[in-house]
Amino acid sequence: MTITGVNLRTFHGKMLAACVVIFAAQILVAPKPDFIAIGALYGPDVVAGQWWRIFSAGFLHASITHLGLNMLSLYILGRPLEMLVDRAGRWAFPTLYLGSLVGGSLGAMILEYDVPSVGASGAIFGLLGAATVIPQRLGMGWNGFGVAPWLAVNLVFTFIQPNISRGGHLGGLVAGLGIGAVLASLLRNRGDHPTL
């Protein structure tokens, strides 16, 4: 099934749809329940046992602009990256996306423990990291997906723009680089050297 160019049979399509549907629910049922209060990442609540916030925060967004930028990034990066890494197995892209989401949440808890945060940007930064390291490890150079400038600009904004989760972005990036390196090794060991 495809909706406005998004293939809902793919994992990135499912994640994109989930974020859009959840944001619509945030708007349509406001003010109760308050999805942000229930699901935002907030270190003290996670430590108190509300572990689901590590995941739920990655599906919530603070505004339509926030949602739009993250989903545009997922739309652009998701298809080619999912097609590439799924050569290692159908589990590869879900592992990359969700691992980066969790890495972003852990990074935010380390650097901004008591600051609530929401958004898929940890996962998006993980995809940017993987899209940088995988081509390099497969001998296609650092900019095989053309994301190096995109990543650089986003890193600059991470540090100059207020109200951005630096920990979330950096944690997602580190997770994506690590998971991407493992996936590249699996692809290389299989003798799979795709062209982009």
N, C-alpha and C positions, 0 to 999 in steps of 0.2 A: 504494500500500500504506500502511495506517495501523496503527500500533501504539500503543495507549493514548492516542489522540488526536493523535499526532505523524504528520504526513503525510510519509512518507519520499521522496515525489517532489519535495518542496521542498528548497531548499538548506539552510535552517535545520534542517529535519528530518534531513537527512543529516549535518550537523555535530553535532547533538545525539546522534544514534545513534552516530557515530564516537567521540565522547567517552565515552559510556557503555560501548561495546564495549572501548575501549582501557583504561578503568578496570577493567573486569571482568578483562581480560587481566593488568593489573598485579597484581590480587589473586590470580588463579588460578595464575599461573606463578611467583609470588614464591618464593624470593628471586632466582632466575635466569630470564631475564635481568632485570637491574635497569633497568626502563624509565626511571626518574627519572635514574639515572646516565648512561644513553645519550642521553636526549632533553631534559633540563632545559636551560633557557636559562642559559648561563654565559659571560660575556663573553670570558674568556681562551680558552675552547675554540672559540668562534665565530671569533675572530681567528686562531686556529691552523688554521682551515680547516673546522671542523665547522659549516658554514652552516645545515644542516638544523635545528639547534636553534632558529633563529628561528621556524620553523613548528611543529616537534614539541612544543615546550613548551606551545603553546596547546591541545594535545589531551590533555595529562597533568594529573592532579590529585593533590593531596597527601592528601586524605581524602574520605570519602563526603559530608561536610558541604560541603566545597569544591566538589566535583562538583555536588552537589544545588543549591546556591545559584546557581552559574553556569548550570546547565541549566534551572532554573526561570526565570531571567531570559531565557534564549534562547527558551524556550517561550512566555513572555508577550509578548516584544518581536518575536520572529521573524516570526510569521505576518502581523500587520498591516503591519509595516515592509517585509517582502519583497513583499507584494501592492502596496504603494504604489510603491516604487522600481523594481520590475520593469516598470512602465509606461514607463520610460526604456529598457528592454531586459532580456533574460534575464541579462545579464552584471552588472546593477547590484547586486543583493544580494550575489552572491559577491565582487564587487570591494569592496563596503563591509565585509563581514565579514572577508575575508582581509587587506584593506588595514589594517583596524583591528587585527587580530592582529599584523601586522608592525609597525605603529606602536607597539603596546604593547611588543613585543620590543625595538624600537630605543630606546624611552623607558627601559626597564629597563636596557639596556646603557649608556645615558648616565648615569643616576642611581645605578644599583647594579651597576656593571660586574662586580664579583667576588663577587656574591651569587647563588647558583643560584635560579631561580624557575620555577614551572610554573603552568598554569591558563589558562582561556579568558577571564579577566576583562579583558584588554586589548581583545579583540574585543567583549565585552559593554559596556564603557565606550564603545567606538566606536559601538555601536548606540544607546546612550543619547544620545550627542552628536548623532548623525544625527536621532534622534527628537525632538530639541530644535530643531535648526536648520532642518530641512526644512519643518515646518509654519510656522515664522516666515517663511521665504523665500517661501512660497506664500500668505502673507497670512492665516494661521490663528492667529497668535499664537505665543508662545514655548512654550506648554504644550499644543499641539494633541494630542499623544499622552498627555498627563497624566503625563509622566515628570520634569518639573522637580523636584518634591519628592523623587522616588526618586533622581535624580541628586545632589541636594544632600545627602541622607542618606548616600549611598555615598561622596561626597567627604569628608564629615566622618569616616566610618569609615576611609577611606584614610589619614588623617593621625593618628588617635588609636589605631588598633589596631596592635599590633606584628605583625611577620612578614607584612606586606602589601607587595606591590611597588608603591610609589608611582609609580615610573617607568613600570611596566607600565600602571597605571590612567591616568595622565596622558597617556602616549604614545598609548594607544588612544583616549582622549577627543579629543585634538587631531586624530588621523587621522580619526576619525568625523565631527568637526565639518567638517573640510576636504572629505572625500569627500561628506558629506551636502550641503554647500553647492553642490558641483559638480552633484550629482544633482538638487537642487532647481532649479538653473538650467536643466538639460536638460528637466525636467518643465515649467517655466514657459515655456521657449522653444517647446515643443511645444503650448502652449496647454492643457496638462493641469493643471487645478486641482481635484484630487480633494477630497472631504470625508472627514473621518476619522470 
